[in-house]
Amino acid sequence: MRSHKLFLVAFVVLGVALLATGCAKRQLTKSETARLDAIAAKIAEAERIGAPDCVPYKDVAYAKVALEHAQHELIEHWETAEADVKAAEAAADAALAKAKACVAARPKPAAGMAPPPPSMPPPAPAPEPSPMVEEKGAMAPVYFDFDKSFIRDDAKPALQKVADFLKKEKGAKVQVQGNCDERGTAEYNMALGDRRATSAKKYLVGLGADGNRISTISYGKEKPVCTEQNEGCWQKNRRGDFVVQK
């Protein structure tokens, strides 16, 4: 009888230990951390050598988002994350190569002569105020792949319009709203919507928009624009919306 009780206690302890292990987040290995650090170093190098006029801001912003996404995938879905890490490496390589090419194309000063001071550009004319209603076209949503938060190529033109709007309307603020389709738990989709909104904000900041005038919020799967049970409808719900706040 006593051995039976001891067996039950051991079984319960083992179950609790397995449950705790399953709930813990996976830690990155040394090799994975080294790869991510190398990607970050390339991005930083592109910003360093490109300053002040050869920083490829769009490419750098895309590489930063790709790096963050790769890190998330290594933690949450490490079995299939290799493609995401390679995509981040390729994005960082592209940004660094573009910065180096721009620097190499700079005119060299004549030997023995100090380079002339940069000429001051003429002051830009003050932009004419325009009503917010005229900017609705700049607020088109961007869309995401299933269970992903990286910025797709087809989202870049819409994000460029939002960044241009913020540069033009100096007093405007924009809220980025992350949304998901109905699949998955409410808690998971709230976190996924937050990552999507954050990725969009980081990309906008990389384009030169003022991050202090960009806020983010996640609605998870609570604000669908389509309720049909098919991929076309789910794609419409995997989106980031941009709302002007006065």
N, C-alpha and C positions, 0 to 999 in steps of 0.2 A: 504493500500500500504506500509506504513511504517513497519507494523508488518511482512509483507511478506519479506521485505529486512532484517529485524532483524533475521528472521528465516533462511534465506540463509547464513548470516554471521555466525550465531551459528553453522550451519551445516558444513561450511568450517572449522571453528576453531576446531570442534570435529574431523573432518577427519584428519586434520594435527596432532592433538594430538595422535590419534590412530596410524597414520603412524610412528610418532616419537617413540611411545611405541613399535611398532613392530620391529623397526630397532635397538633398544637398546639391548645390550647383557644381558642375564639373569644373575643375581647375585646369588652366592651360598648362601644357607641358613646356619644358625649357625650349625645345626646338620651335614650338608654336609661338611662344613669346618672342623668340629671336627673330622669327619671320615677320611678325607684326611690328617689332621695333625697327627692322630694316626698312619696311614700307614707310613708317612714320619718318625715318631719317631722310629718305628720298624726298618726301613731301617738304620737309623742313629745308632741305638743301635747295629745292626749286624756289622756295620763297626767299632764301638767303641770297643766292647768286643773281636772282632776277630783280631784286630791289634796285631802284624804285620803279623802273618802267618796263621791266621784262618779266614780271610775275604773271604767268598764265592763270588768272584768277578762276576761270571756269574749270579748267583742268584740275587745279589744286582743290577746288571745292568738291568736285566729283570724286577725286582720290580720297579725300578725308571721309566722305560719306561711305565710299566703298570699304575703307579700312574699318570704320565702325561696324559696318554690316558684317564684314568677315569675322571680326572679333566676337560678335554676337552669335554668328552661326557656329563658330568653333566651340562655344560654350553650350549652346542649346542643341545643335544638330551636327556634332563633330564628324559623324560618319559621312556626311555629304558636303562638308564645308570646303573641300579642297578647291572646287571651282570658284567659290567666292574669294578665297585667299588669292588665287591666281588672278582673278579679275582686279583685286585691289593692287596687286603687284604691277599688273599691266597699266593701271591708271596712274600709279605713282611714277612708273618709268616714262609714260607719255608726258606727264607734267614736267618732269626733270629734263627730258629731251627738248621740249619746247622752250624752256627757260634757257638752256645752254645754247640752242640755236639762235635765240634772240640776242643773247649776250655776244655771241661770236659775230653777229651781223652789225654790232655797234661800230660806228666810225672810230678809227684809231687816231689819237692826236699826233701831230707831226713831232718828230724827234727833237728834243731840246726845247720844245715850246709847251707852255702850260695850257691845258685845255681851256677854251673860253668859258666864261660863266654862262649858265643856261639862261636863255632869254625868257623874260616874263611874258606869259601869254596874255592877250588882251582880256579884260574882264568880260565874263559872259553876261549877256543881257538878262535881266531879271525875268524869270518865267511868268507868263500870264496865268493868273489863277483860273482854274477850270473846275466846274462842279463835279462832285464825285460821281454823279450819274453817268458822266461821259466816259468813265473809266471801267464800266462793267465788263468790257471785253478783256481787260487785263486780269480779271478775276476768274478765269476758267479753271476748273479743277485739274489736278494731276492724278494719275492712276498708278496702282502698284500691282505687282505680281502676287500670287497667292502666298500668304505667310511671309512676305518679304517687306522690307522697308527701304531698299536702296532706290535711288533716283534713276528711272528708266530714261533712255534717249528721247522717247516721244514726250517726256514731261519737261524737257529743258526749254523749249520755246515758251511754254506757258509760264515757267518760273522766271525766265528773262523778262517777260512782260510785267510780272509782279514787281521785280526788282526795279525796272525802269519807272514804274508807277511811284514806288516809294522814293526814288531819287528826285522825281519831278514834284511830287506833293510832299513838301518838307514837313507839313504838320499832320500828315495822315499816319495812322497806325493800322496794322493788319494782323488779324488773328488767323493762325493756321490751324485748321481743324482736321484731326486724323480720324478716319473712318475705316470700318472693316465690313466684310460680308458676315453672314449669320453663322458660319461654321466655327466651332470652338466655343469655349466657355466665355462668359461675360468678362471674367477677370483677365483671361489671356488676351482677349480682343482689346480691352482697355489699354493694356501694356503695349500691344502691337500698334494701336492707333497713336499712342504717345511717341513711339519710335518713328512712325511715319511722319508725324508733324514735326518732330525734331530734325529729321533728315532734310525735310523741305526748308526749314528755317536755316539750317547750316548751309545749305546750297545757296539760299538767297544772300546770306551774309558773305559767302565767297564771291558773289557777283557784285559786291560793293554796297548792298543795302544795309541800313542801320539796324543792327540787331536789337537795340533798345526800343525800337518801334515795332518789333515783331513778337507776338506772344503765341503760345501754343496751347492746345487743349485736345483731349481725346474723348470722342464719343463712342468708341468701341463699335458695337453693332447696333447702337440705339437709334441711329438716324439713317436708315436705308432710303435710297431713292427708288429702289425697285424691290419687289417682293416675290418675283417668280423664282422657281427652283431650277435654275440653269446657270451655266457658266457666264453667258452674256450678261445676265442680271447681276451675278455676284461680282463681275468685273466692274460694273458701274458703282458698286458699293465700296470697293477697295480704292478709296480715293482720299485726296487731301483737298479741302475747300479753303478758300481765302476770303475772309470777310473784313471789309473796311470798318474800322472803329473810329469815330470822330472824338 
